[in-house]
Amino acid sequence: MSQIKQIIYDTLRRVAEEEGLQLDTISDASALIDYLGFRSLHIARILAILEIELSYDPFASGDVPITGLRTVGDLCAAYQR
């Protein structure tokens, strides 16, 4: 697992724990909302944390549409471009 992917997975776990969400397993195919149970506010928080930790916002340029985030894999792909 790449370092960026590990940071993303760790951030997802941390936010889930802080919000009382139970995450059994996370994979690239896991749907952020439908499977993992995140809400839009959680996603916004996750993105803010990732921007700070990775010093990068892949959505700022408009090349990566934030509306395209459906799965953990989508999130990882956005940061690995």
PyMOL commands that set and color helices and strands:
alter all, ss='L'
color gray80, all
select helices_A, chain A and resi 3-19+40-54+66-68+72-79
alter helices_A, ss='H'
color red, helices_A
deselect
rebuild
show_as cartoon
